[in-house]
Amino acid sequence: MRWSALVASLVVLTSVPPAAGLVDPAAAQTPVQHLPLGDRNLPETRTVTQVAPGVTWTRIKRGSTEDPREHWTVEVALLREEQAARELAGRLTAKGFAPLVTRVDDRPQDLPSRQPWGWRVRVGSLADADAAARLVKDLRAAGFKPARTYFTGEDDRAHSGPWVVDVLRVAADQRKRVQARQSLDHVPGGETLADMVHRTHAVAGINGSYGSDEEDGTFGDVAGLSVLHGELISEAVRGRSALVLPSDRNRKPSVQQLDTTMRLRAGDGAQRALDGLNRAPGVIRSCGGPAAEVPTARPRHDWLCTDTDDIIQYTGFFDGPIHKGDGTAVVLGRDGKVLEVRNRREGTVPRGDTVLAGIGSGAQWLRDHARKGSKLTVTTDIVNQDHKSLPATAGRGADVVSGGPTLLRNGRIVVPADAEGFNYPEDPSFFDYFATHRHPRTLAGITADGSLLFVTVDGRRPGWSEGVSFNESAAVLKSLGAVDAVNLDGGGSTAMVVDGKLVNRPSDSTGPRQVANALIIR
């Protein structure tokens, strides 16, 4: 019999501690605090369900569905300079619209300044999304290019909500139940979280890392670092945060900013960087790779950077034909011997072997130094900011799920959004929209005793749940007892499954998305 068939549940107010014996004893050690969302006196209820030994699921509902202050509006632009915003407002007024210009002060925590972040220009106070969509058409017909429609409840400011927050808590002595898993157990491809939890016979799970899509040519590839039971599957976006689940029971989980170093060494002594793993050569989702990239080598979230001189390794984790095109492909045996040299990038990865695929100068390097019958050595390492190797600090069978940015460090709210690529220097609206506005979020936290918290917050659903900003995400995790925490992939990907059922409400009208990987609880 599955343990989840024996669940016990309890509905509590945040001012009342859970009754003894109905929830996991370790969870009851953490004092219940109201969520730091909206006005302090908002109503809040919690339903606590024991899912498995040492594993609890808590559903938190906070706030009210009625707030006459909130409405739909259209954001025309967020501009760096006040004069430019005022000029835009003047043009809107001349066309018969009634714009509102407001100063925006929220900025990346790691870019402190007393200067405003920008100036927002909005039009309209509307009853629903359909009216906002009609206003967008009117603005376009008048020659303007509105950025997006907004429900003002998604602005990061105090109001009445509502919010729906789901929390999976795994006690420290049960954390070996938690595993990182790739969709379909290979790249490319994807599956919904519910399908993945069912396939792996797990009792619960949440979605994991940011992923790539068809535009990148590698649907389901993790956009950043991925390590599954010690095997490196995808290279890091330099300096991005990740949740590390050690293989050593004596080591606590951690949130670290990690990088990968990967090298090729030919039998004739020639050396070169290996640029990536299990992805299309030349296309790097979120940038921040080991080599020069265009337009930037720094992390830049959801941006497609390019590198015309890539060398990519397809490991046994890659299933199907490699990405076709000009260049060179080299088949390596397990001992590093060059078994085959292909004059184009084509074919599959033979069982037990790997394939190196190069373009530009990368292809030329392979032609010059990877001759059939010769040896070619591939070395990879994962290092933290102290340049210490991950296997030395987490064990060789560790799982790593990348995300970003960091939210908590040693109990303090620390959100390095600029360093981790969530700010476009030329466009202040990206950080404002992605980080300071409320969206669905998936979060992972670690308590002082090493217990794990996996949290989803529904969003983009007025009347059900407004979502949270980066700073609100950090505050929520801190109130739940986390001391270290990281943001994972959110938006339409946010999903939690408990006992085979999707328990949250994904924001996409089409339903749950397929995801790249997940954190599951066995």
N, C-alpha and C positions, 0 to 999 in steps of 0.2 A: 504494500500500500504506500502511495506517495505521501510524504509528510504533510503536504499542503492540503490533504483531505482532512487533517486534524486541526485546522487553524482555530485560533481564538482571537476575537476582535474586541475592541473597546473604543468607544467614542468619548473623547474628553474635551473639555475647554482648556485653553492654555494656562489658566489660573489654577487648574486642578491637576495634581500629579496622577499618573496612571496607577490603577489598582494593582497591587502585588499579585504575581502569579499568572497574569494574563498576557504579559509581554515578556520578551527576552530580558532576563535580569540585568545583563550588561547595559542594555539600552536604558533601563530605568535609572541607572546611576547618573545620567546626564540630566540636570535640572531642565524642566520644560520652560522655554522662553518663547514669548510671542515672536512671530516673524517681524523683522524690522522693515515692514512694507506699509506705506501709507500712514494714516493717523494712528496713534498709539491705541486708541480705544475701539478700533474696528473689531467686529465679531470674528472669532476664529475657532474652528473645531478641528480635531485630529482623530482619525480612525487608525488604530494600530493593529496590525495583523501579523501573527507569527507564521512565516512561510516555511522555515526549516530550522533545525537547531542552530541558534546563533544568528539567524537571519530574520529581520523584521521589515515589513513594508508599512510606512505611515503615509496616509493621505491627509494633507492639510488644506483646508479651505479657509480663506481669509477675505474679509471685506464685504462690500455690498454691491449689488448689480445696478443700483440707481445713483447717479451723480449728475445733476443738471448742468454742471460746469463742462462736461466732456462733450465733444462734437467731432464731426468729420471736417477736414480742411484739406487744402491743396498746398503743398510746399513748392513754390516756383524755383527757389534757389537758396543756397547758403553760400554767401560770398565772404571773402577774407576782409575786404575793406568796406567801411560804413558808407563811403561816398558812392561806391558801385551799387550797394543795396538801395540807397535812396534814389539813385538814378533809375534803377529798375522799377522801384515803386512808382516813380513819376510816370514812366511809360505805361504801367498798368492802370494808373488813375486816368490817364488820357484816353484809354480804351474803354473806360466805364467800369473797371473793377475797383474793389476797395481793399487794397493791400494793407497788411500789418507787418511792420519791420521791428524785430526784436534782437537784442544783443544775446549772443551765445558765449557763455564763459566756461562750460565744461570742456576740458582738454585732456590729453593723455597725461597720466600721473608722472610719467618719466620725461615730460616736456614742460616743466613748471615755468610760469610767467604770469605777470600781472596784466598782460594785454588780453583783450577778448579773443576768443577762438575765431569768431566770425559774426556775421549778421544775417539773420534768417528773414526771408520774405515769404509770407503766406497769404492766401486769399481764401475767404469763405468760412462760414460757420454753418455747417450743413447737418441734416438729420441722419443721413445714412450714406453707405458706400456708393449706392447708385447715383445719388445727387452729386457726390464728389467726382464720380467718373464723368458725369455730364459737364461739370465745370472744367474738367481737364480738356474735353473736346472744344469747349468755348475758348479756352486759353490758347490752344493750338491754332484754332481758326483765326485768332487775333494775332498770330505770329510769335507766340511765346513757347517756351519749351519747359513745361512744368516737370519737376523731378519725380514727384510721387504724391499719392494721396496718403493722408494720415488720420487715424483716430487719435485725438489728443490724449486719451488715456495711456497711450504708449510713450508719451513724454516722461522723462525721468524726473518726476516731482511728486510730492505727497498728494495723495487723493484716496479715493475709497476702494479702488480695485475693481473687480475681484481678482483673486489669484488662486490657482490650484497648483499645489506643489506635492510631488510624490517622492518619497525618500526610501531607498533600500539601505539598510544598515547591516553590515556584516561584521560580527564581533571579531576581535583580534585573533582569537584562537580558532576561528573558522575561515580565515581569509584564504587558505589554500583552496577553498571551494571556487574562488574567483579565477577565471581564465580570460585571456584575450583570444578571440577567434576571428579569422578572416571569412568574409562571405564566400560560401561554396568551398572554402579551404583552398582556394587558388586565385590567381589573377590571370586574366580579367574576369569580370562578372560581378554580380551583386544579388542580394536577396533582402527581403524585409527582415526586421528584427524578429518578428514572430516566427517566421520560417526558420531563422537561424537557431532560436531557442528550442523550437520543436526538434530540429535535426540533431542537435547536440544533447538532447534529453536534459536540458537545464531546467531549473525551477524558476529562474528569473533572469533578466538582463536589461541592459541599456545600450543605446547606440554609442559608437566610439569616436574615431578620428574623422577629421575632414577628409573628403575623398575627391578623386578626379572623376571626370565625366567623359562623354563621347567627344567633346570638343578637344580634349587632350589626347584622344586616341587610345586611352587605357581605362575604360570604365571600371570602377571598383578598386583601382589602385589608391592606396593611402597617400594623401598629399602631405607627406612628412614621414617621420620615423615610425617604423613598425617592426617590432621584434616579437616573434611567437616562439615560446619555449626555447629561447636562446638563439633562434635563427633570424638573421637580419633579412627582412623582406623588402623594405623600402628605406631609402636614404633619408636623412634628416633635412628639414628646412632649418638652416643654421640658427641655433640659439632658441628655437621654439621649445615651449614647455611640454613635458610628457609625464604621464603617470607610470611609475616603475613598480612592478610587482615582483619582488625578489623570489628566487627559487629557494633561498636559504630561510628556513623558518625562524632563525634567530635575527633576521634583519627586517626592519619595518618597511612598509611601502613608503614611497617618497614621490615628490614632485621635483623634477630637475629640468634644467635647460641643457639640452644635449646636442651634440654634433656627431657626424660620422666622418671618418678619414678612411679613404679607400684608394689603394694603389695597385698598379700593374708593374710587374718586373719580368722582362723577357730574359731568355737564356743568354743573350749577348750582353746583358747588364743594363740595357736601356730601361728607363722607368717613366711612368706617366700616371697621372691621376685617373682613377675610375670615377665616372661622373654620376652614375645612377644605377638603380636596380629595377628590373621588371616594369619598365615604362617605355613609352615611345621616345626614341632618341630626338633630342633637339627641343623638346617641349617640357617645361617644368612648371607645374602648378604651385603657386604661392612662392616661387623663386627661392632664393636663399640656398642654392646648391654649393658644391665645393669648387666650382670653376667659374670663370667669367660668364655673366649672363646679360642679356639685353631685355629690358632697360636697366635692370639693377641686380646686383648680387646679394642685396639685403632681402630679408623676408618681406613679402608684399602679398597680403592675404587675397586669395582668389584671383590673382593676376596670373596670366600666362606669360612667363619669360621664355626666351629662346636661347639656344646655344648651338651654333652651327658646327661645332667641333666635338660633339659628344662621343663618349664610348659608354655603352650601357651593357650590363650583364643580365642576361635572362637565366635565372636559376631554375631548379627543378620545381619551384613553386609556380612558375608560369606555365599555363596550360593553353595549348593551341599554337597557331602560326605566330611567329614574331612579326613586328611591324615591317611591312615591305617598303623598299625604296632603294635609292642609290646609296652606295657605301660598300662596306665590307662586313661579313659575318664570319666568325671563327668559332668552331666547335672545340671545346676543351673537355678532355676526359677527367675522371676524378683525381688522377695523379698530376693534372696540369699539362699533360701532353696535348699538343695541337693535333686533333684528329682530322680536321677538314677546314679548308679556307674557301669561303663562298664569295664570288665577285659582286654579289648584290646582297642586300639585307632581305632574306627570304628563308622559308623553310620553318621547321619546328625545332624544339629542344629535345634531343634524343634522351630517352630515359637514363637517368644516372649521370648525365653530362650537363654542361652549361654552354651558353652561347654568348660570345661578345659581339656586339654590333656597333660599328663606328660610322660616323659621318664626318665630312670635311677633313681636317687634319687628324682627327681621331681614326678615320678610315685609313689614311695614309700611314699612321703609326702602326696599325695592325698589319698592313701589307708589308711594311719594312721589317717588323720584328717578330711576327707570329707566323713562322714558316711551318709547314706540315712536318710533324715529327719532333719539333723543338718543344721546349718547356716554357710555360708562361704562368707565373705565380700571381694569384690574387690575394691581397691582404685587406681585411676590413677591421675597423675598430669603432667603438662608440665611446665618446669621451664627454665628461661633464665640464663645467666652467673652470674647475680646478685642474683640468687636463688629466683626470684620473679615468682609467678605463672602466666602463660599466661592468664588465664581468667581475672585476676585482671588488666592486662595491655592492653588487646585487646577485652574484652567482651566475653561472653559465646557462642556467635554464630559465632566466628571467623573461617575463612578458613586459613589453613597453607599448603603451598606447599614447600617441602624440595628440596634442590639442593646442591650446593657447588662447589667451595668455594665462600666465599664472594669476591667481586671484588672492591667495593667502600664503604668507611665508612666516613661519614661527608665530602664528596667531595674529599677525598684522596684515591689514589689507594692502597688498602690493600688486598693482596691475600695470606691468610694463608694456602697454599697448603699442607704443611707437617702436620699441626695440623688437617686438615680436611680429611686426608687420601689419598692424591694424590701423595704420594711419598712412594715407597717401599725401605726401608733402604738398603736392600741387592741387589737392582737392580736399578742403576741410569737411565737406559733406560726408565723406566715407566714414571717417571716425565717428562723426556725430550720429549718423544713421546706425552703424553697426554696433557701436560700443555704448553710447549714451541713451539710445532709445530702447524701449522694452521689446524683447523678442522671446520666442520660445528658447529655452536654454537646456543643455545637458551638462551636468557638473559632476566632478569627482572630488571628494575630500578625504582627508586622513585625520583622525582624532589623535589626542596625545598618547593614548594607549595602543595605537596602531590599528584600530578598527577602521573600516572603510565605509564611506557614505557615497551613494550614487543617487543623484537628484535630477529630476526633470521638472521644469516649470513650463506649463502650457502658456501660449501667447498667441497674439494676432486673432483672438476670438473675443471681441467685445461682449460683455455679459457673462462670459464663462471665465476667462483668465487673460490678464493683460500682458504677461511676460515680465521680464526683468532686464535691467541694464547690466553691464559688467560690474559696476560698483555694488548694485543691489544683489547680484549673484554672490559676490564675496561676503556681503553682510549676512545674507541668508545662511550660507555655509558656516560662518562663524557662530551664528546663533544656534546652529544645530550641533555645535561642538567640534567642528573642524579646526585644525591649526595650520594645515597646508592644503592647498586646493588648486585645481586647474579647470579651466573652461574647455569643454569638448565641442564637437560639432553640434550645432543647434538648428534653429529655424525649422523648416519642414522636416528635417531629419530627426528631431527630438522624439524619442520613443522609449517607453518602458513596458516590459512584458512581465507579468507575474502569474505563475500557475497556468501558463499557456494562453493568457489573455492579454491583449493590449489594454493597459489601464489608463493611459493618458489619451488626450485628443490631439493628434497631429494637426498642424495648421493648414496643410494643403487640402484644397477641396477634393482632390483626387485620392486622398487617403495616405497611408504610410508610404514613405519612400524606401527604395532599396538603398542600403548603406554599405560602406566599404568593410567595416569591421565592427566588433561589439565586445562589450565586457559581459560575460555570462557567469551565472552562479550555478555550479553543478550541485 
